Amino acid sequence: MGKSSSKKLKRRARRLRKLIKLYNRAHSDWCEFRDSEIHGRGGYARTFIPEETCIIEYVGELIDKAESESRAWAQFDRSEQSGEAAVYIFTLSERWDLDGSVPWNNARLLNHSCEPNCEARVAGKRIYIYALRDIEPGEELLFDYGFDVSCYEDHPCCCGTPSCVGYIVSRAQWPELKRLLAGGAHRGDSEDSEDSEDSEDSEDSEDSEEEPQEPQDPGDENKAAADGPRGTHHAA
């Protein structure tokens, strides 16, 4: 056997060991995955799960913020066409995110609920799903996705619980969501209001000399819109 063939076999062996390690990290005897009434497939308790049990790890690829933004948009575009979940990216820190859209990440199938029985927790550069209370066999495992209220219209909630607020938004931002819903605010309302004010100002100053306006930087618009479909998960 030549040196080249030997190196290839060693690389394959290292890759296989890595994949087995990732599979083991993403596997859990506490849960199983099957069709969910909430959305697609979901995770269910295979046996009784005591409160504070670490149920499963949410595994994926460590990526920086720029790559995260690019992938989040791509995931959202695919979800618009396929109906699959929109985002599998978790916020880890100001610098790093975790992209869980890999086939061996079973935890990516866990659904959101406004009355969760689980919680995602960050430990260094890893994310784990913990039980918030005792969970009975057969119960669906659900956690708060923690999406930001700024993109609530992109993420309607189908959990069906008595306290469901209608959108997948972090519980800490429910008061803000309720204020927006009560006021009938939708994305673009503020822009329409600004356009109206600009129109009135223009009419009032028809006889005055207008100073030239600098063109709007399209990058600013993209930054504002990027918060729409992105909606990355936030863990405790």
N, C-alpha and C positions, 0 to 999 in steps of 0.2 A: 504493500500500500504506500503510495507516494505521500510526501509532506502536505501537498495541497488537499488531498482527500482526507487526510488526518485532521487538518485544521477545520474543514467543513463539518466533519463529524463532531468535533469538539464544540463548534458554534451551535450546532443543532442540539447537542446535549445540554448546553447552557441555557438555550432558549426553552427547551422542554422543561428543565428544572424550574425556570422562572415562571412559566405558565402554570405548572403544577402548584407552585407556591401561591400565585395569585388566585388560582381556583380555590385552594384551601382557605385562603383569607376571606374569600367572598362566599364561602359555603357555610351553612349553619344548620345544626340539628334541631334548632328551636322552631324553624319555620319551613313552609313549603309555598309554592307559587302556582296559582291557577286563575281562572277567569274571575273578574271582579264586577259587581253590580255598579260600582262607582265609575271605573274607567279601565278598559283593557284588561290586563292581568294585574293581580295584586298578591301581596304576601299574607299568609295566614299562620296562626299559631298551630304548630303541630302537636304541642302538648301544653300543659299549664306552664305559664311563664311568670315567675315572681317579679314583683316590683323591683326596679333598679337592675334588672338583668341586662347584660350586654348581649343583644340578640344577634346582630350581624354587622359586619364592616361594610361601609360604602366605599368601594374601591374604584380606582380610575387613574387617569393620567394627570400628573402635575403640570400645570401650564401657567404662563404669566398672563397679566391682564389684557394685553393686546391680542394674544392668541385666543383668550377666553371670549373677548368681544366678537371676534371673527367667527368662532365656532358657534356661539350662541345665536347669531343671526342665521347661520346655515341650518342649525337645528330647528329654529323657528320656521324657516321656509319649508323644510321637509315636513314639519308637523302640519302646516297649512294644507299640504297636498295629501298626506297620508292619514291624518287624524291621530297620529301618535302623540305621546307626551312632548311638550315643546322644549323643555330644558332639562338637562341632566347635570348641569354645572353647579358646583357648590363653591361658595366664597370661603376661602381659608384665612386670608389675611389681606393687607393692603397691597401685597405684591403677588400673591399666588392664589389660584383657584384649582379645583379638582374637577376634571371632566369625567363623569361616570358613564358616558355613552359607549361602554365596551361590553361585549357579549357575556363576559364572565362576571359582570357586576349585577348579581341578582337583586341587590337592594335598590337598584334604580327602578324596579317595578312597584315599590311601595307607594301607595297613594296618599294624597293629602286629605286631611279632615279638619274641620273647625272645632272638633272635639277629639283631639288625638289621644291615643293610648301609648304613643311612643315619642321619642325625642332624638334629634340628631345632635351629637356632641363632637366638637373638634378636640383632638388630642395631638398636638404638634402638627404634622402634615397628613394626619389620618382622620377619618370620620367614622363614628360608630353610632349605631341605632340602639337606644336604651328603652326599656319599658318604664313608662311613667306610673304605672299601677299594675296590679295583678291582672294578667290576661288569660282568659279561659281558652281551652282548646277550640279551634275553629274560628275564633275571632279574627277579623281582618286587622292587620298591623298598619297603623296610620300615624303620620306625623305632620306637623305644621311645616309646610314648605318655606314659610317666611319670606314670600315675595314682597317686594316693595310696593307701596300703595300707588306710586307714580305710574305703574303699568297694569293696574287692576283690570282694565277693560280687556286685556289680552288673555286673562286667566279666569274664566268663570268657574265657580266651584259646583261640583255635583255630589258632595258628600251626603246631603240629605239629612243632616242632623238637626235637632230642634234649634240650635244656636247658629246655624249656617248663615253667614253674611252675604252669600251669593257670589263671592269672588275669593280667589286664593290670595289672601293678604296676611302678612304677619299679624298675629293677635295684638301686638303692641301698637299697631297702626289702625286698629278697628275704629277708634274714635274719629280719626281723620277720614277714613273711608265713609263712615256714616254721615259725616259733615258734607262730604262731596256728593253723596247720593241724595241727601236731603235738599241740597242746593241745586241738584240737577246738573252738576258740573261734569263735563266730558272733555276728553282730550281735544284741544283746538279751540275751546271756548275762549281762553285767554287771548289767543291769537286773533280771533274774530273781534274781540273787544278792542284790541289794540288797533286793528285795521279801521274800526269805526271811529276811534278817536283821531287817528291820522287823517281820515276823510274830513272830519269836522274841522280840524286844524287847518286843513288845506283850503276849505271854503272860507274860513275866517281871514285867511291871509292871501286872498287872491290878488289884492292890490299891492302887496308887499313883495319885495325881491327875495326869492328863496335861495338859500345857500345850497350848493351841490351836496348830495348825500353819497357817502361811500357805499359801494355795493356790499350786501350782507355776505359774510364768509359762510359758504356752504358747509364748512366743517363744523360750525357752531350748531347748525340745524341737525346735522348728523349726530352730534354728541347728545343733543336733547332727545332725539328720536330713539337713540340707541337704548335708552332706559325702558322703551316700550316692550318689545318682545323678549328682551333679555331675561329679566326676572330671575336672576340666579338664586339658588337656594341659600338660605342663611341658617347656620347651625348655632346651637347654644354655646 
